[in-house]
Amino acid sequence: MVNDKMCVGVNKERIMVRFDPARNEEIMEMEGCRPMDFTSRTMKGFVFVDEKVLSTKKKLEFWVNLALEYNKEAKSSKKPTAKTAKKK
């Protein structure tokens, strides 16, 4: 989580990356990517990346930077509480 937004995570032998859904087709074509399917349905803008394509620091940084860049625009994953709703 970065700024209360899902960003990057580790799951088994892969990472989960959140990115701009407008780039979904482009990202899904990349080596080692497959749709994130935690709930048995895929979501645009989320992908699993296999560890075999994360073999160098530069390759891992590409995916982390992709997620961090979109994080600036992404909606928060955190649900507003009564307390935070009053502040707005």
PyMOL Python script that loads the backbone (N, CA, C, O; Angstrom):
from pymol import cmd

cmd.read_pdbstr("""\
ATOM      1  N   MET A   1       0.853  -1.174   0.000  1.00  0.00           N
ATOM      2  CA  MET A   1       0.000   0.000   0.000  1.00  0.00           C
ATOM      3  C   MET A   1       0.901   1.241   0.000  1.00  0.00           C
ATOM      4  O   MET A   1       1.888   1.312   0.733  1.00  0.00           O
ATOM      5  N   VAL A   2       0.544   2.188  -0.820  1.00  0.00           N
ATOM      6  CA  VAL A   2       1.221   3.481  -0.851  1.00  0.00           C
ATOM      7  C   VAL A   2       0.116   4.540  -0.872  1.00  0.00           C
ATOM      8  O   VAL A   2      -0.747   4.523  -1.749  1.00  0.00           O
ATOM      9  N   ASN A   3       0.147   5.451   0.086  1.00  0.00           N
ATOM     10  CA  ASN A   3      -0.879   6.494   0.191  1.00  0.00           C
ATOM     11  C   ASN A   3      -2.288   5.904   0.256  1.00  0.00           C
ATOM     12  O   ASN A   3      -3.211   6.409  -0.384  1.00  0.00           O
ATOM     13  N   ASP A   4      -2.446   4.836   1.032  1.00  0.00           N
ATOM     14  CA  ASP A   4      -3.728   4.133   1.178  1.00  0.00           C
ATOM     15  C   ASP A   4      -4.254   3.574  -0.139  1.00  0.00           C
ATOM     16  O   ASP A   4      -5.465   3.438  -0.315  1.00  0.00           O
ATOM     17  N   LYS A   5      -3.357   3.252  -1.060  1.00  0.00           N
ATOM     18  CA  LYS A   5      -3.751   2.697  -2.354  1.00  0.00           C
ATOM     19  C   LYS A   5      -2.959   1.423  -2.615  1.00  0.00           C
ATOM     20  O   LYS A   5      -1.756   1.366  -2.362  1.00  0.00           O
ATOM     21  N   MET A   6      -3.652   0.394  -3.128  1.00  0.00           N
ATOM     22  CA  MET A   6      -2.958  -0.830  -3.494  1.00  0.00           C
ATOM     23  C   MET A   6      -1.955  -0.497  -4.584  1.00  0.00           C
ATOM     24  O   MET A   6      -2.275   0.234  -5.521  1.00  0.00           O
ATOM     25  N   CYS A   7      -0.750  -1.025  -4.471  1.00  0.00           N
ATOM     26  CA  CYS A   7       0.318  -0.656  -5.397  1.00  0.00           C
ATOM     27  C   CYS A   7       1.047  -1.902  -5.911  1.00  0.00           C
ATOM     28  O   CYS A   7       0.899  -2.270  -7.076  1.00  0.00           O
ATOM     29  N   VAL A   8       1.828  -2.546  -5.049  1.00  0.00           N
ATOM     30  CA  VAL A   8       2.608  -3.735  -5.398  1.00  0.00           C
ATOM     31  C   VAL A   8       2.533  -4.701  -4.229  1.00  0.00           C
ATOM     32  O   VAL A   8       2.527  -4.288  -3.070  1.00  0.00           O
ATOM     33  N   GLY A   9       2.476  -5.984  -4.540  1.00  0.00           N
ATOM     34  CA  GLY A   9       2.467  -6.981  -3.473  1.00  0.00           C
ATOM     35  C   GLY A   9       3.151  -8.252  -3.917  1.00  0.00           C
ATOM     36  O   GLY A   9       3.354  -8.473  -5.111  1.00  0.00           O
ATOM     37  N   VAL A  10       3.503  -9.081  -2.965  1.00  0.00           N
ATOM     38  CA  VAL A  10       4.137 -10.364  -3.256  1.00  0.00           C
ATOM     39  C   VAL A  10       3.120 -11.459  -2.991  1.00  0.00           C
ATOM     40  O   VAL A  10       2.462 -11.466  -1.950  1.00  0.00           O
ATOM     41  N   ASN A  11       2.992 -12.380  -3.929  1.00  0.00           N
ATOM     42  CA  ASN A  11       2.067 -13.499  -3.807  1.00  0.00           C
ATOM     43  C   ASN A  11       2.737 -14.733  -4.375  1.00  0.00           C
ATOM     44  O   ASN A  11       2.923 -14.843  -5.587  1.00  0.00           O
ATOM     45  N   LYS A  12       3.103 -15.662  -3.502  1.00  0.00           N
ATOM     46  CA  LYS A  12       3.779 -16.896  -3.897  1.00  0.00           C
ATOM     47  C   LYS A  12       5.054 -16.577  -4.669  1.00  0.00           C
ATOM     48  O   LYS A  12       5.951 -15.925  -4.135  1.00  0.00           O
ATOM     49  N   GLU A  13       5.145 -17.021  -5.904  1.00  0.00           N
ATOM     50  CA  GLU A  13       6.352 -16.858  -6.725  1.00  0.00           C
ATOM     51  C   GLU A  13       6.175 -15.742  -7.760  1.00  0.00           C
ATOM     52  O   GLU A  13       6.693 -15.818  -8.874  1.00  0.00           O
ATOM     53  N   ARG A  14       5.436 -14.713  -7.365  1.00  0.00           N
ATOM     54  CA  ARG A  14       5.127 -13.632  -8.312  1.00  0.00           C
ATOM     55  C   ARG A  14       4.837 -12.359  -7.533  1.00  0.00           C
ATOM     56  O   ARG A  14       4.687 -12.367  -6.311  1.00  0.00           O
ATOM     57  N   ILE A  15       4.764 -11.263  -8.284  1.00  0.00           N
ATOM     58  CA  ILE A  15       4.335 -10.011  -7.664  1.00  0.00           C
ATOM     59  C   ILE A  15       3.028  -9.580  -8.319  1.00  0.00           C
ATOM     60  O   ILE A  15       2.734  -9.945  -9.458  1.00  0.00           O
ATOM     61  N   MET A  16       2.255  -8.801  -7.579  1.00  0.00           N
ATOM     62  CA  MET A  16       1.047  -8.185  -8.096  1.00  0.00           C
ATOM     63  C   MET A  16       1.388  -6.720  -8.302  1.00  0.00           C
ATOM     64  O   MET A  16       1.991  -6.082  -7.438  1.00  0.00           O
ATOM     65  N   VAL A  17       1.001  -6.198  -9.444  1.00  0.00           N
ATOM     66  CA  VAL A  17       1.286  -4.804  -9.778  1.00  0.00           C
ATOM     67  C   VAL A  17      -0.012  -4.124 -10.210  1.00  0.00           C
ATOM     68  O   VAL A  17      -0.765  -4.662 -11.022  1.00  0.00           O
ATOM     69  N   ARG A  18      -0.265  -2.944  -9.662  1.00  0.00           N
ATOM     70  CA  ARG A  18      -1.398  -2.125 -10.088  1.00  0.00           C
ATOM     71  C   ARG A  18      -0.858  -1.058 -11.035  1.00  0.00           C
ATOM     72  O   ARG A  18       0.138  -0.398 -10.742  1.00  0.00           O
ATOM     73  N   PHE A  19      -1.526  -0.900 -12.167  1.00  0.00           N
ATOM     74  CA  PHE A  19      -1.075   0.060 -13.178  1.00  0.00           C
ATOM     75  C   PHE A  19      -2.286   0.705 -13.837  1.00  0.00           C
ATOM     76  O   PHE A  19      -3.424   0.316 -13.571  1.00  0.00           O
ATOM     77  N   ASP A  20      -2.045   1.675 -14.683  1.00  0.00           N
ATOM     78  CA  ASP A  20      -3.108   2.392 -15.383  1.00  0.00           C
ATOM     79  C   ASP A  20      -3.910   1.422 -16.248  1.00  0.00           C
ATOM     80  O   ASP A  20      -3.347   0.820 -17.162  1.00  0.00           O
ATOM     81  N   PRO A  21      -5.213   1.252 -15.984  1.00  0.00           N
ATOM     82  CA  PRO A  21      -6.024   0.325 -16.766  1.00  0.00           C
ATOM     83  C   PRO A  21      -6.037   0.641 -18.267  1.00  0.00           C
ATOM     84  O   PRO A  21      -6.280  -0.251 -19.079  1.00  0.00           O
ATOM     85  N   ALA A  22      -5.782   1.884 -18.640  1.00  0.00           N
ATOM     86  CA  ALA A  22      -5.729   2.253 -20.062  1.00  0.00           C
ATOM     87  C   ALA A  22      -4.591   1.529 -20.781  1.00  0.00           C
ATOM     88  O   ALA A  22      -4.605   1.413 -22.006  1.00  0.00           O
ATOM     89  N   ARG A  23      -3.601   1.042 -20.018  1.00  0.00           N
ATOM     90  CA  ARG A  23      -2.455   0.342 -20.598  1.00  0.00           C
ATOM     91  C   ARG A  23      -2.606  -1.177 -20.503  1.00  0.00           C
ATOM     92  O   ARG A  23      -1.639  -1.906 -20.723  1.00  0.00           O
ATOM     93  N   ASN A  24      -3.809  -1.665 -20.177  1.00  0.00           N
ATOM     94  CA  ASN A  24      -4.015  -3.080 -19.906  1.00  0.00           C
ATOM     95  C   ASN A  24      -3.552  -3.985 -21.044  1.00  0.00           C
ATOM     96  O   ASN A  24      -2.808  -4.936 -20.804  1.00  0.00           O
ATOM     97  N   GLU A  25      -3.972  -3.712 -22.261  1.00  0.00           N
ATOM     98  CA  GLU A  25      -3.590  -4.569 -23.393  1.00  0.00           C
ATOM     99  C   GLU A  25      -2.077  -4.607 -23.572  1.00  0.00           C
ATOM    100  O   GLU A  25      -1.495  -5.676 -23.756  1.00  0.00           O
ATOM    101  N   GLU A  26      -1.449  -3.448 -23.518  1.00  0.00           N
ATOM    102  CA  GLU A  26       0.008  -3.342 -23.673  1.00  0.00           C
ATOM    103  C   GLU A  26       0.735  -4.151 -22.591  1.00  0.00           C
ATOM    104  O   GLU A  26       1.654  -4.910 -22.898  1.00  0.00           O
ATOM    105  N   ILE A  27       0.329  -3.990 -21.336  1.00  0.00           N
ATOM    106  CA  ILE A  27       1.006  -4.665 -20.224  1.00  0.00           C
ATOM    107  C   ILE A  27       0.785  -6.169 -20.287  1.00  0.00           C
ATOM    108  O   ILE A  27       1.709  -6.940 -20.024  1.00  0.00           O
ATOM    109  N   MET A  28      -0.426  -6.598 -20.631  1.00  0.00           N
ATOM    110  CA  MET A  28      -0.723  -8.033 -20.675  1.00  0.00           C
ATOM    111  C   MET A  28       0.089  -8.760 -21.747  1.00  0.00           C
ATOM    112  O   MET A  28       0.242  -9.979 -21.676  1.00  0.00           O
ATOM    113  N   GLU A  29       0.605  -8.047 -22.721  1.00  0.00           N
ATOM    114  CA  GLU A  29       1.431  -8.646 -23.775  1.00  0.00           C
ATOM    115  C   GLU A  29       2.868  -8.892 -23.306  1.00  0.00           C
ATOM    116  O   GLU A  29       3.621  -9.603 -23.971  1.00  0.00           O
ATOM    117  N   MET A  30       3.247  -8.319 -22.187  1.00  0.00           N
ATOM    118  CA  MET A  30       4.626  -8.419 -21.718  1.00  0.00           C
ATOM    119  C   MET A  30       4.909  -9.806 -21.141  1.00  0.00           C
ATOM    120  O   MET A  30       4.027 -10.469 -20.595  1.00  0.00           O
ATOM    121  N   GLU A  31       6.162 -10.215 -21.280  1.00  0.00           N
ATOM    122  CA  GLU A  31       6.590 -11.525 -20.817  1.00  0.00           C
ATOM    123  C   GLU A  31       6.338 -11.705 -19.320  1.00  0.00           C
ATOM    124  O   GLU A  31       6.614 -10.814 -18.517  1.00  0.00           O
ATOM    125  N   GLY A  32       5.810 -12.870 -18.966  1.00  0.00           N
ATOM    126  CA  GLY A  32       5.628 -13.236 -17.562  1.00  0.00           C
ATOM    127  C   GLY A  32       4.385 -12.666 -16.906  1.00  0.00           C
ATOM    128  O   GLY A  32       4.188 -12.847 -15.705  1.00  0.00           O
ATOM    129  N   CYS A  33       3.536 -11.978 -17.671  1.00  0.00           N
ATOM    130  CA  CYS A  33       2.338 -11.358 -17.104  1.00  0.00           C
ATOM    131  C   CYS A  33       1.119 -12.232 -17.300  1.00  0.00           C
ATOM    132  O   CYS A  33       0.961 -12.915 -18.312  1.00  0.00           O
ATOM    133  N   ARG A  34       0.259 -12.186 -16.288  1.00  0.00           N
ATOM    134  CA  ARG A  34      -1.051 -12.795 -16.438  1.00  0.00           C
ATOM    135  C   ARG A  34      -2.035 -12.011 -15.577  1.00  0.00           C
ATOM    136  O   ARG A  34      -1.637 -11.361 -14.610  1.00  0.00           O
ATOM    137  N   PRO A  35      -3.302 -12.071 -15.924  1.00  0.00           N
ATOM    138  CA  PRO A  35      -4.285 -11.286 -15.177  1.00  0.00           C
ATOM    139  C   PRO A  35      -4.319 -11.669 -13.699  1.00  0.00           C
ATOM    140  O   PRO A  35      -4.153 -12.839 -13.351  1.00  0.00           O
ATOM    141  N   MET A  36      -4.530 -10.695 -12.847  1.00  0.00           N
ATOM    142  CA  MET A  36      -4.715 -10.974 -11.433  1.00  0.00           C
ATOM    143  C   MET A  36      -6.119 -11.545 -11.267  1.00  0.00           C
ATOM    144  O   MET A  36      -7.094 -10.979 -11.762  1.00  0.00           O
ATOM    145  N   ASP A  37      -6.206 -12.655 -10.576  1.00  0.00           N
ATOM    146  CA  ASP A  37      -7.498 -13.337 -10.469  1.00  0.00           C
ATOM    147  C   ASP A  37      -7.773 -13.843  -9.054  1.00  0.00           C
ATOM    148  O   ASP A  37      -8.141 -15.003  -8.870  1.00  0.00           O
ATOM    149  N   PHE A  38      -7.595 -12.983  -8.062  1.00  0.00           N
ATOM    150  CA  PHE A  38      -7.851 -13.364  -6.672  1.00  0.00           C
ATOM    151  C   PHE A  38      -9.293 -13.825  -6.472  1.00  0.00           C
ATOM    152  O   PHE A  38      -9.539 -14.781  -5.737  1.00  0.00           O
ATOM    153  N   THR A  39     -10.226 -13.169  -7.102  1.00  0.00           N
ATOM    154  CA  THR A  39     -11.643 -13.442  -6.876  1.00  0.00           C
ATOM    155  C   THR A  39     -12.268 -14.229  -8.024  1.00  0.00           C
ATOM    156  O   THR A  39     -13.487 -14.201  -8.194  1.00  0.00           O
ATOM    157  N   SER A  40     -11.474 -14.916  -8.798  1.00  0.00           N
ATOM    158  CA  SER A  40     -11.934 -15.681  -9.969  1.00  0.00           C
ATOM    159  C   SER A  40     -12.471 -14.788 -11.082  1.00  0.00           C
ATOM    160  O   SER A  40     -13.096 -15.276 -12.023  1.00  0.00           O
ATOM    161  N   ARG A  41     -12.235 -13.505 -10.982  1.00  0.00           N
ATOM    162  CA  ARG A  41     -12.543 -12.611 -12.100  1.00  0.00           C
ATOM    163  C   ARG A  41     -11.375 -11.646 -12.249  1.00  0.00           C
ATOM    164  O   ARG A  41     -10.798 -11.190 -11.262  1.00  0.00           O
ATOM    165  N   THR A  42     -11.044 -11.348 -13.473  1.00  0.00           N
ATOM    166  CA  THR A  42      -9.892 -10.486 -13.709  1.00  0.00           C
ATOM    167  C   THR A  42     -10.294  -9.014 -13.613  1.00  0.00           C
ATOM    168  O   THR A  42     -11.447  -8.642 -13.832  1.00  0.00           O
ATOM    169  N   MET A  43      -9.308  -8.201 -13.280  1.00  0.00           N
ATOM    170  CA  MET A  43      -9.528  -6.764 -13.163  1.00  0.00           C
ATOM    171  C   MET A  43      -8.501  -6.038 -14.023  1.00  0.00           C
ATOM    172  O   MET A  43      -7.301  -6.285 -13.902  1.00  0.00           O
ATOM    173  N   LYS A  44      -8.964  -5.151 -14.883  1.00  0.00           N
ATOM    174  CA  LYS A  44      -8.034  -4.347 -15.670  1.00  0.00           C
ATOM    175  C   LYS A  44      -7.229  -3.482 -14.716  1.00  0.00           C
ATOM    176  O   LYS A  44      -7.751  -2.953 -13.735  1.00  0.00           O
ATOM    177  N   GLY A  45      -5.943  -3.350 -15.028  1.00  0.00           N
ATOM    178  CA  GLY A  45      -5.081  -2.512 -14.214  1.00  0.00           C
ATOM    179  C   GLY A  45      -4.367  -3.254 -13.101  1.00  0.00           C
ATOM    180  O   GLY A  45      -3.648  -2.647 -12.308  1.00  0.00           O
ATOM    181  N   PHE A  46      -4.559  -4.559 -13.037  1.00  0.00           N
ATOM    182  CA  PHE A  46      -3.865  -5.394 -12.055  1.00  0.00           C
ATOM    183  C   PHE A  46      -3.296  -6.597 -12.788  1.00  0.00           C
ATOM    184  O   PHE A  46      -3.965  -7.188 -13.636  1.00  0.00           O
ATOM    185  N   VAL A  47      -2.062  -6.960 -12.461  1.00  0.00           N
ATOM    186  CA  VAL A  47      -1.414  -8.066 -13.149  1.00  0.00           C
ATOM    187  C   VAL A  47      -0.519  -8.821 -12.170  1.00  0.00           C
ATOM    188  O   VAL A  47       0.024  -8.240 -11.231  1.00  0.00           O
ATOM    189  N   PHE A  48      -0.376 -10.111 -12.401  1.00  0.00           N
ATOM    190  CA  PHE A  48       0.644 -10.894 -11.718  1.00  0.00           C
ATOM    191  C   PHE A  48       1.841 -10.977 -12.650  1.00  0.00           C
ATOM    192  O   PHE A  48       1.680 -11.180 -13.853  1.00  0.00           O
ATOM    193  N   VAL A  49       3.038 -10.823 -12.105  1.00  0.00           N
ATOM    194  CA  VAL A  49       4.272 -10.939 -12.878  1.00  0.00           C
ATOM    195  C   VAL A  49       5.089 -12.059 -12.250  1.00  0.00           C
ATOM    196  O   VAL A  49       5.417 -12.002 -11.065  1.00  0.00           O
ATOM    197  N   ASP A  50       5.422 -13.086 -13.048  1.00  0.00           N
ATOM    198  CA  ASP A  50       6.180 -14.235 -12.569  1.00  0.00           C
ATOM    199  C   ASP A  50       7.598 -13.855 -12.184  1.00  0.00           C
ATOM    200  O   ASP A  50       8.211 -12.986 -12.804  1.00  0.00           O
ATOM    201  N   GLU A  51       8.109 -14.510 -11.160  1.00  0.00           N
ATOM    202  CA  GLU A  51       9.449 -14.210 -10.668  1.00  0.00           C
ATOM    203  C   GLU A  51      10.536 -14.413 -11.721  1.00  0.00           C
ATOM    204  O   GLU A  51      11.579 -13.762 -11.655  1.00  0.00           O
ATOM    205  N   LYS A  52      10.315 -15.296 -12.684  1.00  0.00           N
ATOM    206  CA  LYS A  52      11.351 -15.576 -13.693  1.00  0.00           C
ATOM    207  C   LYS A  52      11.698 -14.354 -14.544  1.00  0.00           C
ATOM    208  O   LYS A  52      12.787 -14.288 -15.113  1.00  0.00           O
ATOM    209  N   VAL A  53      10.776 -13.383 -14.637  1.00  0.00           N
ATOM    210  CA  VAL A  53      11.077 -12.169 -15.412  1.00  0.00           C
ATOM    211  C   VAL A  53      11.527 -11.021 -14.511  1.00  0.00           C
ATOM    212  O   VAL A  53      11.643  -9.882 -14.964  1.00  0.00           O
ATOM    213  N   LEU A  54      11.778 -11.315 -13.255  1.00  0.00           N
ATOM    214  CA  LEU A  54      12.239 -10.307 -12.294  1.00  0.00           C
ATOM    215  C   LEU A  54      13.670 -10.593 -11.870  1.00  0.00           C
ATOM    216  O   LEU A  54      14.054 -10.334 -10.730  1.00  0.00           O
ATOM    217  N   SER A  55      14.441 -11.119 -12.781  1.00  0.00           N
ATOM    218  CA  SER A  55      15.774 -11.643 -12.469  1.00  0.00           C
ATOM    219  C   SER A  55      16.848 -10.586 -12.203  1.00  0.00           C
ATOM    220  O   SER A  55      17.928 -10.913 -11.711  1.00  0.00           O
ATOM    221  N   THR A  56      16.561  -9.332 -12.522  1.00  0.00           N
ATOM    222  CA  THR A  56      17.540  -8.277 -12.252  1.00  0.00           C
ATOM    223  C   THR A  56      16.870  -7.127 -11.502  1.00  0.00           C
ATOM    224  O   THR A  56      15.647  -6.988 -11.516  1.00  0.00           O
ATOM    225  N   LYS A  57      17.670  -6.329 -10.864  1.00  0.00           N
ATOM    226  CA  LYS A  57      17.157  -5.154 -10.148  1.00  0.00           C
ATOM    227  C   LYS A  57      16.432  -4.220 -11.119  1.00  0.00           C
ATOM    228  O   LYS A  57      15.384  -3.666 -10.787  1.00  0.00           O
ATOM    229  N   LYS A  58      16.986  -4.049 -12.307  1.00  0.00           N
ATOM    230  CA  LYS A  58      16.395  -3.162 -13.309  1.00  0.00           C
ATOM    231  C   LYS A  58      15.000  -3.636 -13.715  1.00  0.00           C
ATOM    232  O   LYS A  58      14.090  -2.823 -13.874  1.00  0.00           O
ATOM    233  N   LYS A  59      14.832  -4.943 -13.882  1.00  0.00           N
ATOM    234  CA  LYS A  59      13.525  -5.483 -14.274  1.00  0.00           C
ATOM    235  C   LYS A  59      12.500  -5.314 -13.154  1.00  0.00           C
ATOM    236  O   LYS A  59      11.354  -4.946 -13.411  1.00  0.00           O
ATOM    237  N   LEU A  60      12.903  -5.577 -11.931  1.00  0.00           N
ATOM    238  CA  LEU A  60      12.002  -5.384 -10.793  1.00  0.00           C
ATOM    239  C   LEU A  60      11.642  -3.907 -10.649  1.00  0.00           C
ATOM    240  O   LEU A  60      10.483  -3.574 -10.401  1.00  0.00           O
ATOM    241  N   GLU A  61      12.620  -3.025 -10.801  1.00  0.00           N
ATOM    242  CA  GLU A  61      12.367  -1.588 -10.698  1.00  0.00           C
ATOM    243  C   GLU A  61      11.370  -1.110 -11.749  1.00  0.00           C
ATOM    244  O   GLU A  61      10.577  -0.208 -11.477  1.00  0.00           O
ATOM    245  N   PHE A  62      11.396  -1.697 -12.941  1.00  0.00           N
ATOM    246  CA  PHE A  62      10.434  -1.325 -13.979  1.00  0.00           C
ATOM    247  C   PHE A  62       9.011  -1.491 -13.450  1.00  0.00           C
ATOM    248  O   PHE A  62       8.185  -0.586 -13.572  1.00  0.00           O
ATOM    249  N   TRP A  63       8.734  -2.661 -12.858  1.00  0.00           N
ATOM    250  CA  TRP A  63       7.380  -2.959 -12.381  1.00  0.00           C
ATOM    251  C   TRP A  63       7.007  -2.106 -11.171  1.00  0.00           C
ATOM    252  O   TRP A  63       5.880  -1.619 -11.082  1.00  0.00           O
ATOM    253  N   VAL A  64       7.917  -1.924 -10.266  1.00  0.00           N
ATOM    254  CA  VAL A  64       7.642  -1.095  -9.089  1.00  0.00           C
ATOM    255  C   VAL A  64       7.394   0.346  -9.526  1.00  0.00           C
ATOM    256  O   VAL A  64       6.454   0.979  -9.044  1.00  0.00           O
ATOM    257  N   ASN A  65       8.206   0.868 -10.418  1.00  0.00           N
ATOM    258  CA  ASN A  65       8.029   2.234 -10.904  1.00  0.00           C
ATOM    259  C   ASN A  65       6.718   2.403 -11.672  1.00  0.00           C
ATOM    260  O   ASN A  65       6.069   3.443 -11.569  1.00  0.00           O
ATOM    261  N   LEU A  66       6.329   1.388 -12.437  1.00  0.00           N
ATOM    262  CA  LEU A  66       5.055   1.420 -13.162  1.00  0.00           C
ATOM    263  C   LEU A  66       3.908   1.593 -12.163  1.00  0.00           C
ATOM    264  O   LEU A  66       3.011   2.410 -12.374  1.00  0.00           O
ATOM    265  N   ALA A  67       3.943   0.824 -11.084  1.00  0.00           N
ATOM    266  CA  ALA A  67       2.901   0.905 -10.057  1.00  0.00           C
ATOM    267  C   ALA A  67       2.936   2.240  -9.315  1.00  0.00           C
ATOM    268  O   ALA A  67       1.890   2.840  -9.065  1.00  0.00           O
ATOM    269  N   LEU A  68       4.120   2.698  -8.968  1.00  0.00           N
ATOM    270  CA  LEU A  68       4.231   3.970  -8.245  1.00  0.00           C
ATOM    271  C   LEU A  68       3.776   5.152  -9.090  1.00  0.00           C
ATOM    272  O   LEU A  68       3.175   6.091  -8.568  1.00  0.00           O
ATOM    273  N   GLU A  69       4.053   5.118 -10.375  1.00  0.00           N
ATOM    274  CA  GLU A  69       3.635   6.192 -11.265  1.00  0.00           C
ATOM    275  C   GLU A  69       2.108   6.282 -11.311  1.00  0.00           C
ATOM    276  O   GLU A  69       1.542   7.372 -11.224  1.00  0.00           O
ATOM    277  N   TYR A  70       1.448   5.131 -11.447  1.00  0.00           N
ATOM    278  CA  TYR A  70      -0.019   5.141 -11.487  1.00  0.00           C
ATOM    279  C   TYR A  70      -0.606   5.488 -10.118  1.00  0.00           C
ATOM    280  O   TYR A  70      -1.693   6.060 -10.035  1.00  0.00           O
ATOM    281  N   ASN A  71       0.094   5.152  -9.067  1.00  0.00           N
ATOM    282  CA  ASN A  71      -0.386   5.411  -7.711  1.00  0.00           C
ATOM    283  C   ASN A  71      -0.735   6.881  -7.500  1.00  0.00           C
ATOM    284  O   ASN A  71      -1.629   7.200  -6.717  1.00  0.00           O
ATOM    285  N   LYS A  72      -0.043   7.764  -8.187  1.00  0.00           N
ATOM    286  CA  LYS A  72      -0.300   9.199  -8.053  1.00  0.00           C
ATOM    287  C   LYS A  72      -1.721   9.556  -8.502  1.00  0.00           C
ATOM    288  O   LYS A  72      -2.317  10.501  -7.987  1.00  0.00           O
ATOM    289  N   GLU A  73      -2.261   8.798  -9.465  1.00  0.00           N
ATOM    290  CA  GLU A  73      -3.585   9.063 -10.035  1.00  0.00           C
ATOM    291  C   GLU A  73      -4.674   8.138  -9.492  1.00  0.00           C
ATOM    292  O   GLU A  73      -5.856   8.475  -9.543  1.00  0.00           O
ATOM    293  N   ALA A  74      -4.285   6.989  -8.982  1.00  0.00           N
ATOM    294  CA  ALA A  74      -5.237   5.948  -8.585  1.00  0.00           C
ATOM    295  C   ALA A  74      -6.120   6.391  -7.430  1.00  0.00           C
ATOM    296  O   ALA A  74      -5.731   7.212  -6.600  1.00  0.00           O
ATOM    297  N   LYS A  75      -7.315   5.825  -7.402  1.00  0.00           N
ATOM    298  CA  LYS A  75      -8.220   6.066  -6.287  1.00  0.00           C
ATOM    299  C   LYS A  75      -7.762   5.255  -5.094  1.00  0.00           C
ATOM    300  O   LYS A  75      -7.178   4.183  -5.253  1.00  0.00           O
ATOM    301  N   SER A  76      -8.020   5.751  -3.920  1.00  0.00           N
ATOM    302  CA  SER A  76      -7.642   5.076  -2.689  1.00  0.00           C
ATOM    303  C   SER A  76      -8.401   3.770  -2.533  1.00  0.00           C
ATOM    304  O   SER A  76      -9.587   3.687  -2.854  1.00  0.00           O
ATOM    305  N   SER A  77      -7.715   2.756  -2.042  1.00  0.00           N
ATOM    306  CA  SER A  77      -8.344   1.485  -1.747  1.00  0.00           C
ATOM    307  C   SER A  77      -9.033   1.521  -0.387  1.00  0.00           C
ATOM    308  O   SER A  77      -9.850   0.658  -0.066  1.00  0.00           O
ATOM    309  N   LYS A  78      -8.695   2.521   0.395  1.00  0.00           N
ATOM    310  CA  LYS A  78      -9.232   2.633   1.745  1.00  0.00           C
ATOM    311  C   LYS A  78     -10.643   3.205   1.702  1.00  0.00           C
ATOM    312  O   LYS A  78     -10.889   4.234   1.072  1.00  0.00           O
ATOM    313  N   LYS A  79     -11.559   2.532   2.372  1.00  0.00           N
ATOM    314  CA  LYS A  79     -12.935   2.993   2.432  1.00  0.00           C
ATOM    315  C   LYS A  79     -13.024   4.139   3.444  1.00  0.00           C
ATOM    316  O   LYS A  79     -12.443   4.052   4.526  1.00  0.00           O
ATOM    317  N   PRO A  80     -13.743   5.205   3.103  1.00  0.00           N
ATOM    318  CA  PRO A  80     -13.863   6.323   4.050  1.00  0.00           C
ATOM    319  C   PRO A  80     -14.639   5.891   5.298  1.00  0.00           C
ATOM    320  O   PRO A  80     -15.594   5.118   5.220  1.00  0.00           O
ATOM    321  N   THR A  81     -14.215   6.396   6.414  1.00  0.00           N
ATOM    322  CA  THR A  81     -14.925   6.136   7.669  1.00  0.00           C
ATOM    323  C   THR A  81     -15.752   7.365   7.998  1.00  0.00           C
ATOM    324  O   THR A  81     -15.580   8.406   7.364  1.00  0.00           O
ATOM    325  N   ALA A  82     -16.632   7.271   8.958  1.00  0.00           N
ATOM    326  CA  ALA A  82     -17.445   8.421   9.371  1.00  0.00           C
ATOM    327  C   ALA A  82     -16.555   9.573   9.802  1.00  0.00           C
ATOM    328  O   ALA A  82     -16.859  10.735   9.535  1.00  0.00           O
ATOM    329  N   LYS A  83     -15.451   9.247  10.473  1.00  0.00           N
ATOM    330  CA  LYS A  83     -14.520  10.256  10.946  1.00  0.00           C
ATOM    331  C   LYS A  83     -13.836  10.990   9.796  1.00  0.00           C
ATOM    332  O   LYS A  83     -13.732  12.217   9.822  1.00  0.00           O
ATOM    333  N   THR A  84     -13.363  10.244   8.774  1.00  0.00           N
ATOM    334  CA  THR A  84     -12.680  10.900   7.647  1.00  0.00           C
ATOM    335  C   THR A  84     -13.668  11.609   6.742  1.00  0.00           C
ATOM    336  O   THR A  84     -13.303  12.600   6.110  1.00  0.00           O
ATOM    337  N   ALA A  85     -14.901  11.142   6.655  1.00  0.00           N
ATOM    338  CA  ALA A  85     -15.907  11.787   5.823  1.00  0.00           C
ATOM    339  C   ALA A  85     -16.260  13.172   6.354  1.00  0.00           C
ATOM    340  O   ALA A  85     -16.565  14.074   5.573  1.00  0.00           O
ATOM    341  N   LYS A  86     -16.221  13.352   7.679  1.00  0.00           N
ATOM    342  CA  LYS A  86     -16.524  14.664   8.275  1.00  0.00           C
ATOM    343  C   LYS A  86     -15.468  15.704   7.932  1.00  0.00           C
ATOM    344  O   LYS A  86     -15.774  16.893   7.846  1.00  0.00           O
ATOM    345  N   LYS A  87     -14.213  15.260   7.733  1.00  0.00           N
ATOM    346  CA  LYS A  87     -13.115  16.185   7.430  1.00  0.00           C
ATOM    347  C   LYS A  87     -13.231  16.784   6.046  1.00  0.00           C
ATOM    348  O   LYS A  87     -12.666  17.846   5.786  1.00  0.00           O
ATOM    349  N   LYS A  88     -13.946  16.133   5.158  1.00  0.00           N
ATOM    350  CA  LYS A  88     -14.024  16.596   3.763  1.00  0.00           C
ATOM    351  C   LYS A  88     -15.076  17.632   3.552  1.00  0.00           C
ATOM    352  O   LYS A  88     -15.254  18.112   2.432  1.00  0.00           O
TER     353      LYS A  88
END
""", "prot")
cmd.dss("prot")
cmd.show_as("cartoon", "prot")
cmd.util.cbc("prot")
cmd.orient("prot")
